[in-house]
Amino acid sequence: MNLSEKILATTASLPKSKQQEVLDFVEYLKLKTEKEENSDWNGFSIASAMRGMENENSNYSASDLKETY
């Protein structure tokens, strides 16, 4: 029996309310994983876009900012 089959068999023996909790948790884990993957990709994307610009001089300074947060 593989892991997916074990999970299915175990959750099938639970009451419906507990099965719903398991589903909610699995969906939470899925979203968390997708968010982490997107975050990793975004970091890579920004790093790739900025590559080679580390030593460039800027035409702007902090005094040019109109708003700061």
Backbone as ProteinMPNN parsed JSONL, in Angstrom:
{"seq_chain_A": "MNLSEKILATTASLPKSKQQEVLDFVEYLKLKTEKEENSDWNGFSIASAMRGMENENSNYSASDLKETY", "coords_chain_A": {"N_chain_A": [[0.856, -1.186, 0.0], [0.689, 2.11, -0.98], [1.622, 5.498, 0.023], [-0.444, 7.387, -0.568], [-2.681, 5.701, -0.742], [-2.742, 4.747, 1.88], [-3.335, 7.092, 3.277], [-5.863, 7.666, 2.225], [-7.311, 5.352, 3.064], [-7.128, 5.596, 5.83], [-8.359, 8.091, 6.362], [-10.907, 7.55, 5.415], [-12.018, 6.047, 7.396], [-12.676, 7.819, 9.33], [-15.03, 10.034, 11.02], [-17.363, 12.083, 9.126], [-17.084, 14.841, 9.712], [-14.47, 15.013, 10.656], [-13.142, 14.136, 8.41], [-13.584, 16.314, 6.788], [-12.033, 18.209, 8.141], [-9.511, 17.117, 7.678], [-9.386, 17.409, 4.894], [-9.49, 20.225, 4.724], [-7.036, 20.832, 5.941], [-5.231, 19.616, 4.171], [-5.715, 21.132, 1.871], [-4.85, 23.604, 2.822], [-2.099, 23.028, 3.163], [-1.421, 22.609, 0.499], [-1.862, 25.16, -0.662], [0.02, 26.607, 0.813], [2.4, 25.425, -0.047], [2.324, 26.098, -2.78], [2.501, 28.876, -2.536], [5.05, 29.149, -1.413], [6.58, 28.128, -3.519], [5.987, 30.011, -5.508], [7.075, 32.266, -4.307], [9.791, 31.589, -4.24], [10.244, 31.489, -7.003], [9.659, 34.144, -7.716], [11.692, 35.535, -6.38], [13.918, 34.517, -7.734], [13.333, 35.448, -10.287], [13.421, 38.261, -10.005], [16.075, 38.543, -9.177], [17.345, 37.623, -11.469], [16.542, 39.547, -13.323], [17.791, 41.804, -12.328], [20.434, 41.224, -12.484], [23.775, 42.069, -13.023], [23.416, 44.733, -12.629], [24.291, 45.603, -10.251], [26.455, 47.311, -9.692], [25.882, 49.677, -10.941], [25.544, 53.19, -11.272], [23.138, 55.286, -9.727], [20.671, 57.553, -10.89], [19.133, 58.826, -9.122], [18.34, 59.879, -5.761], [17.647, 59.449, -2.216], [16.425, 61.822, -1.525], [14.92, 62.466, -3.719], [12.568, 61.117, -3.498], [9.053, 61.205, -3.292], [7.151, 60.128, -1.63], [7.386, 58.092, 1.246], [7.445, 54.902, 2.841]], "CA_chain_A": [[0.0, 0.0, 0.0], [1.503, 3.333, -1.026], [1.243, 6.546, 0.976], [-1.761, 7.932, -0.923], [-3.683, 4.7, -0.374], [-2.814, 4.732, 3.349], [-4.053, 8.299, 3.688], [-7.261, 7.469, 1.845], [-7.91, 4.34, 3.933], [-7.206, 6.126, 7.198], [-9.377, 9.139, 6.445], [-12.222, 6.958, 5.154], [-12.548, 5.487, 8.638], [-13.021, 8.919, 10.238], [-16.349, 10.651, 10.824], [-17.378, 13.088, 8.055], [-16.573, 16.136, 10.178], [-13.006, 14.893, 10.723], [-12.686, 14.075, 7.027], [-13.574, 17.7, 6.319], [-10.853, 18.836, 8.737], [-8.345, 16.609, 6.944], [-9.402, 18.072, 3.592], [-9.109, 21.623, 4.943], [-5.606, 20.875, 6.216], [-4.535, 19.286, 2.928], [-5.824, 22.304, 1.002], [-3.945, 24.601, 3.402], [-0.729, 22.644, 2.816], [-1.254, 22.815, -0.938], [-1.711, 26.601, -0.875], [1.292, 27.007, 1.412], [3.445, 24.954, -0.952], [2.267, 26.939, -3.985], [2.987, 30.201, -2.177], [6.505, 29.044, -1.27], [7.144, 27.965, -4.863], [5.879, 31.31, -6.174], [8.035, 33.162, -3.669], [11.11, 31.2, -4.749], [10.313, 31.895, -8.405], [9.708, 35.604, -7.774], [13.045, 35.926, -5.986], [14.796, 34.181, -8.843], [13.002, 36.329, -11.403], [13.95, 39.599, -9.701], [17.533, 38.446, -9.201], [17.754, 37.505, -12.872], [16.314, 40.829, -13.986], [18.712, 42.798, -11.793], [21.813, 40.755, -12.642], [24.656, 42.972, -13.755], [23.107, 46.126, -12.31], [24.704, 45.848, -8.868], [27.437, 48.389, -9.568], [25.484, 50.842, -11.718], [25.231, 54.414, -10.53], [21.747, 55.686, -9.826], [20.418, 58.964, -11.178], [18.218, 59.308, -8.093], [18.738, 59.701, -4.368], [16.517, 59.399, -1.293], [15.751, 63.134, -1.508], [14.008, 62.523, -4.853], [11.322, 60.419, -3.175], [7.918, 62.051, -2.916], [6.502, 59.441, -0.52], [8.122, 56.938, 1.807], [6.601, 54.048, 3.675]], "C_chain_A": [[0.896, 1.241, 0.0], [0.926, 4.402, -0.087], [-0.145, 7.121, 0.684], [-2.882, 6.98, -0.524], [-3.843, 4.619, 1.149], [-3.599, 5.929, 3.865], [-5.537, 8.149, 3.407], [-7.955, 6.481, 2.779], [-8.096, 4.861, 5.355], [-8.302, 7.177, 7.322], [-10.782, 8.596, 6.193], [-12.85, 6.406, 6.43], [-12.948, 6.57, 9.643], [-14.448, 9.387, 10.006], [-16.251, 11.773, 9.766], [-16.803, 14.435, 8.493], [-15.045, 16.128, 10.247], [-12.421, 14.778, 9.319], [-12.607, 15.48, 6.437], [-12.371, 18.448, 6.874], [-9.588, 18.408, 8.012], [-8.263, 17.297, 5.587], [-8.968, 19.531, 3.719], [-7.598, 21.745, 5.156], [-4.798, 20.589, 4.951], [-4.576, 20.474, 1.962], [-4.928, 23.434, 1.501], [-2.491, 24.291, 3.025], [-0.441, 22.88, 1.336], [-1.034, 24.294, -1.237], [-0.38, 27.117, -0.345], [2.452, 26.619, 0.499], [3.487, 25.805, -2.215], [2.816, 28.329, -3.705], [4.508, 30.199, -2.043], [7.171, 28.922, -2.634], [7.103, 29.281, -5.627], [6.884, 32.296, -5.62], [9.444, 32.867, -4.162], [11.277, 31.679, -6.184], [10.426, 33.406, -8.526], [11.092, 36.118, -7.41], [14.038, 35.666, -7.099], [14.588, 35.143, -10.004], [13.58, 37.725, -11.188], [15.47, 39.587, -9.749], [18.046, 38.363, -10.625], [17.612, 38.84, -13.596], [17.346, 41.87, -13.559], [20.19, 42.418, -11.982], [22.61, 41.733, -13.5], [24.428, 44.437, -13.432], [23.614, 46.529, -10.928], [25.591, 47.079, -8.72], [27.084, 49.625, -10.391], [25.192, 52.026, -10.812], [23.772, 54.775, -10.759], [21.65, 57.177, -10.122], [19.558, 59.607, -10.097], [18.805, 59.086, -6.706], [17.476, 59.657, -3.499], [15.765, 60.724, -1.258], [14.797, 63.298, -2.687], [12.66, 61.858, -4.565], [10.241, 61.404, -2.764], [7.175, 61.471, -1.732], [7.4, 58.312, -0.049], [7.182, 56.169, 2.716], [7.435, 53.372, 4.718]], "O_chain_A": [[1.752, 1.4, 0.87], [-0.131, 4.211, 0.514], [-0.937, 7.317, 1.606], [-3.919, 7.414, -0.022], [-4.955, 4.442, 1.648], [-4.421, 5.803, 4.772], [-6.371, 8.468, 4.254], [-9.067, 6.742, 3.239], [-9.11, 4.59, 5.997], [-9.082, 7.157, 8.274], [-11.752, 9.143, 6.717], [-14.073, 6.309, 6.532], [-13.504, 6.258, 10.697], [-15.015, 9.168, 8.935], [-15.177, 12.335, 9.55], [-16.109, 15.094, 7.718], [-14.403, 17.129, 9.929], [-11.321, 15.27, 9.066], [-11.685, 15.799, 5.685], [-11.751, 19.237, 6.162], [-8.7, 19.222, 7.758], [-7.185, 17.722, 5.173], [-8.171, 20.017, 2.917], [-6.96, 22.65, 4.618], [-3.792, 21.249, 4.694], [-3.577, 20.78, 1.311], [-4.316, 24.142, 0.702], [-1.745, 25.182, 2.618], [0.656, 23.301, 0.971], [-0.12, 24.646, -1.984], [0.268, 27.955, -0.972], [3.379, 27.403, 0.3], [4.564, 26.191, -2.67], [3.518, 28.9, -4.54], [5.178, 31.126, -2.498], [8.208, 29.539, -2.879], [8.061, 29.635, -6.313], [7.48, 33.073, -6.366], [10.205, 33.786, -4.466], [12.326, 32.212, -6.546], [11.199, 33.905, -9.343], [11.609, 37.031, -8.054], [14.901, 36.499, -7.376], [15.548, 35.597, -10.627], [14.167, 38.301, -12.105], [16.087, 40.504, -10.291], [19.068, 38.964, -10.955], [18.474, 39.213, -14.392], [17.728, 42.725, -14.357], [21.082, 43.207, -11.671], [22.161, 42.161, -14.563], [25.168, 45.297, -13.908], [23.397, 47.657, -10.485], [25.488, 47.806, -7.732], [27.908, 50.531, -10.522], [24.655, 51.868, -9.716], [23.24, 54.591, -11.853], [22.469, 57.964, -9.647], [19.284, 60.805, -10.155], [19.654, 58.218, -6.505], [16.365, 59.811, -4.006], [14.565, 60.735, -0.982], [13.943, 64.184, -2.66], [11.712, 62.033, -5.33], [10.487, 62.324, -1.984], [6.628, 62.211, -0.915], [8.083, 57.664, -0.842], [6.244, 56.728, 3.285], [6.911, 52.606, 5.527]]}, "name": "protein", "num_of_chains": 1, "seq": "MNLSEKILATTASLPKSKQQEVLDFVEYLKLKTEKEENSDWNGFSIASAMRGMENENSNYSASDLKETY"}
